[in-house]
Amino acid sequence: MTLSAVEVHKLKQAPALDGVLPTILHRWSPRSFSDRDVSPADLKAIFEAARWAASSYNEQPWRFFVGRRNSPTYQKIFGALIEFNQAWAKSAPVLILGAARTTFSHNDAPNRVALYDLGAAASYLTLQAAALGLSSHQMAGFDEAAARKALEVPENYIIGAVIAVGYQGEPAALPNEQMLAQETSPRVRKPLSEIAFSAWGQPADLG
């Protein structure tokens, strides 16, 4: 029997970890979204959170295209998605595309961390969404050239990811078994010994 949305949400929660913000542990990436719209106040709040992310030289290189359901911007972002992502993302009430300026505005020098800074802002966005009870799913599966053309993104901006935002829906609404299996499987993460080093390949002593 397929798990309910409530059951899946509980399944996806990371184990409680001392000192780690609960919102981080609660955030996960569903593909099933309900028909419920995101309120203007909540939509504004998630971008306010993104606005306050750190960036090199305080450049704030990120730009976000915000598409609300049935809007031209939504259709442009949706149209650039690969078929697999279109199959589930069509239920999300908000689609967002991130881009970042690749040169600094104060001297036009290359900004090699522009995409990194965009990712930081996107992380703030998704964590704020989770704190508000919203769900988000970030995806790389889209035609970058098509998105750039449709949204007229300047060449000196690098395109990041598409983010679907909304409220978690029932897993049974997903269009195929592959998506359903992914939706209802437990979350897993690499141990700290594989990601925090004191030297290459040597786990850091984190006490």
C-alpha positions in Angstrom: 0.0 0.0 0.0 1.3 3.5 -0.9 2.3 5.6 2.0 0.4 8.9 2.6 2.0 12.3 2.4 2.1 12.5 6.2 3.7 9.2 6.5 6.3 10.0 3.8 7.1 13.3 5.5 7.8 11.5 8.7 9.9 9.0 6.9 12.0 11.7 5.3 13.0 13.4 8.5 16.7 13.2 9.4 17.5 11.9 12.8 17.6 14.5 15.5 21.2 15.8 15.9 22.3 18.0 18.8 23.0 21.6 17.7 21.6 21.2 14.2 18.7 23.5 13.3 15.5 21.4 13.0 14.6 23.1 9.7 17.7 21.6 8.1 16.7 18.1 9.3 13.1 18.6 8.1 13.9 19.8 4.6 13.6 17.3 1.8 12.7 17.2 -1.9 9.3 15.8 -2.8 8.1 15.5 -6.4 4.4 15.3 -5.5 2.9 18.8 -4.9 -0.7 19.6 -3.9 -2.9 22.1 -5.8 -2.6 24.6 -2.9 -1.1 27.9 -4.0 1.8 29.6 -2.2 0.6 32.9 -0.5 2.2 36.2 -1.7 3.5 36.7 1.9 5.3 33.3 2.0 6.6 33.8 -1.5 8.1 37.1 -0.5 9.6 35.7 2.7 11.5 33.0 0.9 13.1 35.5 -1.4 13.9 37.8 1.5 15.8 34.9 3.0 17.7 34.4 -0.2 18.5 38.1 -0.3 20.4 37.9 3.0 22.8 35.1 1.9 26.5 35.8 2.0 28.4 36.6 -1.2 31.9 37.5 -2.3 32.4 41.3 -2.0 28.7 41.4 -1.2 28.1 41.3 -4.9 24.8 39.4 -4.5 25.2 38.0 -8.1 22.0 36.0 -8.0 18.9 36.7 -9.9 15.7 34.6 -9.7 13.0 34.3 -12.3 9.8 33.6 -10.4 7.0 31.8 -12.2 3.6 31.4 -10.6 1.2 28.8 -12.0 -0.3 29.8 -15.4 2.0 32.9 -15.7 4.1 33.4 -18.8 7.3 33.0 -16.7 6.1 29.7 -15.3 5.4 28.4 -18.8 8.9 29.5 -20.0 10.6 27.7 -17.2 8.4 24.6 -17.5 9.0 24.5 -21.2 12.7 24.1 -20.7 12.4 21.2 -18.3 13.2 17.7 -19.5 10.2 15.4 -20.0 10.9 13.4 -16.8 10.7 16.6 -14.7 7.7 18.0 -16.6 5.8 14.9 -15.6 5.8 15.8 -12.0 6.7 19.5 -11.8 3.5 20.5 -13.6 1.7 20.2 -10.2 4.0 22.6 -8.5 2.4 26.1 -8.1 5.8 28.0 -8.3 8.8 27.4 -10.6 12.0 29.4 -10.0 15.1 29.6 -12.2 18.3 31.0 -10.7 21.1 32.8 -12.5 24.3 34.6 -11.4 26.4 37.4 -12.9 29.8 36.0 -13.6 31.7 39.3 -13.3 31.9 41.8 -10.4 30.0 45.0 -10.9 32.7 47.2 -9.3 35.5 46.2 -11.7 34.1 43.7 -14.2 36.7 41.1 -13.1 35.6 37.4 -13.3 33.7 36.2 -10.3 34.7 32.6 -10.0 32.4 32.0 -7.0 29.2 33.4 -8.6 27.6 30.0 -9.0 28.6 29.1 -5.4 27.0 32.3 -4.1 23.8 31.5 -6.1 23.8 28.1 -4.5 24.0 29.7 -1.0 21.1 32.0 -1.8 19.1 29.0 -3.1 19.9 27.1 0.1 18.5 30.0 2.2 15.5 30.1 0.0 14.7 26.4 0.5 15.4 26.4 4.2 13.0 29.4 4.7 10.4 27.5 2.6 10.8 24.5 4.9 10.4 26.7 8.0 7.1 28.0 6.5 5.8 24.5 5.9 6.5 24.6 2.1 8.3 22.0 0.1 11.0 22.6 -2.6 12.7 20.4 -5.2 15.8 21.7 -7.0 16.6 20.2 -10.4 19.3 20.2 -13.0 17.2 18.4 -15.6 16.4 21.2 -18.1 17.6 22.6 -21.4 19.9 25.5 -20.3 20.0 27.0 -23.8 16.2 26.9 -24.1 15.8 28.6 -20.7 18.3 31.3 -21.5 16.6 32.1 -24.8 13.1 32.0 -23.4 13.9 34.2 -20.5 16.4 36.4 -22.3 19.2 35.8 -19.8 22.3 37.8 -20.7 25.5 35.9 -21.7 27.4 37.2 -18.7 25.1 35.3 -16.3 25.5 31.6 -15.6 22.3 29.6 -15.1 21.9 27.5 -11.9 19.0 25.2 -11.1 15.3 25.2 -11.4 13.4 25.1 -8.1 9.8 23.9 -7.7 8.1 25.3 -4.6 4.7 24.4 -3.1 3.0 22.1 -0.6 3.7 18.4 -0.4 1.2 16.3 -2.2 0.2 12.7 -2.0 2.8 10.2 -3.4 0.1 8.2 -5.1 -0.5 11.2 -7.5 3.0 10.7 -9.1 2.8 9.4 -12.7 5.1 6.4 -12.5 6.6 3.7 -10.2 10.1 5.1 -10.4 9.0 8.4 -9.0 6.9 6.7 -6.3 9.8 4.6 -5.2 12.1 7.7 -4.9 9.4 9.6 -3.1 8.8 6.9 -0.4 12.4 5.7 0.2 14.3 6.9 3.3 16.9 9.7 3.0 20.5 8.7 3.2 23.7 10.8 3.6 27.4 10.0 3.6 29.1 9.9 7.0 31.1 12.9 8.1 34.3 10.8 7.7 33.8 11.0 3.9 33.2 14.7 3.7 35.2 16.4 6.5 39.0 16.0 6.1 42.1 17.0 8.0 44.1 16.0 4.9 42.9 14.5 1.6 41.2 11.2 2.4 41.9 11.6 6.1 38.8 12.2 8.3 38.9 15.3 10.4 38.9 15.0 14.2 35.6 16.7 15.0 35.8 15.7 18.6 
